[in-house]
Amino acid sequence: MPLLGKDQILTAEDLPYRDVEVPEWGGTVRVRTMSGGERDAFEASLYVREGEEMIYKREHFRAKLLARCIVDDKGARLFSDKEIETLSGKSSKALNRLFDAAQEINAISREEQETIKKK
């Protein structure tokens, strides 16, 4: 493989997506790979400071991930961080289907989740 330069790295199309049928919502939803910054923000969102401690909070876990992965046809997020709680109120069946796709496309395994929790 060739050695890449900065321009080649920065212009590479490296955020693939998957379209997932969601019959509960009557259509298809696009799930995209997160950028490095989005991944960092997702992992950071799982912790809350309580006094001197950082506590792992799994609340709205699926919606936190999906808010960063559900995009429009141009790759822009459909849901802001402020809409995470609203998104988590949708059908668990639909959210699980999308969550499974987001986990796979972002390489977030059960083991990875445990590693995030331990950090």
C-alpha positions as CSV (number, residue, x, y, z in Angstrom):
1,M,0.0,0.0,0.0
2,P,1.3,3.5,-0.8
3,L,2.3,6.0,1.9
4,L,-0.4,8.6,2.2
5,G,0.1,12.4,2.5
6,K,-2.0,14.8,4.5
7,D,-4.3,15.8,1.6
8,Q,-5.0,12.2,0.7
9,I,-5.9,11.5,4.4
10,L,-8.1,14.6,4.8
11,T,-10.0,14.1,1.5
12,A,-10.6,10.3,1.9
13,E,-14.3,9.4,2.0
14,D,-14.0,7.3,5.1
15,L,-17.5,7.6,6.7
16,P,-19.5,4.8,5.1
17,Y,-23.2,4.5,5.8
18,R,-25.9,1.9,5.7
19,D,-29.6,2.4,4.9
20,V,-31.8,0.5,7.3
21,E,-35.5,-0.2,6.7
22,V,-37.6,0.8,9.7
23,P,-41.2,-0.5,9.1
24,E,-42.4,1.0,12.4
25,W,-41.7,4.4,10.9
26,G,-42.7,3.6,7.4
27,G,-39.4,4.1,5.6
28,T,-35.6,3.9,5.6
29,V,-33.1,5.5,7.9
30,R,-29.5,6.2,7.0
31,V,-26.9,5.2,9.7
32,R,-23.4,6.6,9.2
33,T,-20.1,5.9,10.7
34,M,-19.1,8.5,13.3
35,S,-16.1,10.7,12.9
36,G,-13.3,10.5,15.5
37,G,-14.7,13.6,17.2
38,E,-18.2,12.2,17.2
39,R,-16.9,9.0,18.7
40,D,-15.1,10.9,21.5
41,A,-18.2,13.0,22.2
42,F,-20.3,9.8,22.4
43,E,-18.0,8.1,24.8
44,A,-17.7,11.3,26.9
45,S,-21.5,11.6,27.1
46,L,-21.6,8.3,29.0
47,Y,-20.0,9.9,32.0
48,V,-21.3,12.4,34.5
49,R,-19.3,14.1,37.3
50,E,-20.7,13.5,40.7
51,G,-18.5,15.3,43.2
52,E,-15.0,14.1,42.6
53,E,-16.1,11.0,40.7
54,M,-16.9,10.3,37.1
55,I,-19.9,8.0,37.1
56,Y,-20.8,5.8,34.1
57,K,-24.4,6.5,33.1
58,R,-25.9,4.2,30.5
59,E,-29.2,6.1,30.4
60,H,-30.3,6.8,26.8
61,F,-27.3,4.8,25.5
62,R,-28.9,3.8,22.2
63,A,-30.3,7.3,21.5
64,K,-26.9,8.9,22.3
65,L,-25.3,6.7,19.7
66,L,-28.0,7.0,17.1
67,A,-28.2,10.8,17.4
68,R,-24.6,10.9,16.2
69,C,-25.2,8.3,13.4
70,I,-28.6,9.0,11.9
71,V,-28.0,11.3,9.0
72,D,-29.7,12.8,5.9
73,D,-28.8,12.1,2.3
74,K,-25.9,14.7,2.6
75,G,-24.5,13.1,5.7
76,A,-25.7,15.7,8.2
77,R,-27.0,14.7,11.6
78,L,-30.8,14.6,11.9
79,F,-30.8,14.8,15.7
80,S,-29.0,17.1,18.0
81,D,-27.8,16.3,21.4
82,K,-30.8,18.2,22.8
83,E,-33.1,15.7,21.1
84,I,-31.6,12.5,22.5
85,E,-34.2,12.0,25.2
86,T,-37.0,12.5,22.7
87,L,-35.4,10.0,20.3
88,S,-35.1,7.5,23.1
89,G,-38.9,7.7,23.5
90,K,-39.4,6.0,20.1
91,S,-40.1,2.3,19.6
92,S,-37.5,0.1,21.2
93,K,-37.8,-2.4,18.3
94,A,-37.0,0.3,15.8
95,L,-34.2,1.8,17.9
96,N,-32.7,-1.7,18.5
97,R,-32.6,-2.3,14.7
98,L,-30.8,1.0,14.1
99,F,-28.6,0.5,17.1
100,D,-27.4,-2.9,15.8
101,A,-26.5,-1.3,12.5
102,A,-24.7,1.6,14.2
103,Q,-22.8,-0.7,16.5
104,E,-21.7,-2.8,13.5
105,I,-20.7,0.1,11.2
106,N,-18.8,1.8,14.1
107,A,-17.2,-1.4,15.4
108,I,-18.7,-1.0,18.9
109,S,-18.8,-4.5,20.3
110,R,-20.0,-5.7,23.8
111,E,-16.3,-5.9,24.7
112,E,-15.8,-2.3,23.5
113,Q,-18.7,-1.2,25.6
114,E,-17.2,-2.8,28.7
115,T,-13.8,-1.1,27.9
116,I,-15.6,2.3,27.7
117,K,-17.3,1.6,31.0
118,K,-14.0,0.8,32.7
119,K,-12.3,3.9,31.4
